[in-house]
Amino acid sequence: MAQAAAKNIKAKEDLNEFRQMLTRITVEAALNAELDEHYVKVQLSEGRLNKELLAVKRQLNFMKYG
């Protein structure tokens, strides 16, 4: 996706839009990962999840975000 968008950069405004898009994607991914981790910690502290489910959740997040 980024490579395709980078090919369309022709002017300074295009570069700024591309930078903003990459920043937005990066921040959203980081916030989603942090919220997921917080949710799991809260659920664990309330006894709603066991360690097996936590391991599966982390593995899925790794596969999703690399």
Secondary structure, 3 states (H helix, E strand, C coil): CHHHHHHCCCCHHHHHHHHHHHHHHHHHHHHHHHHHHHHHHHHHHCCCCCHHHHHHHHHHHHHHHC
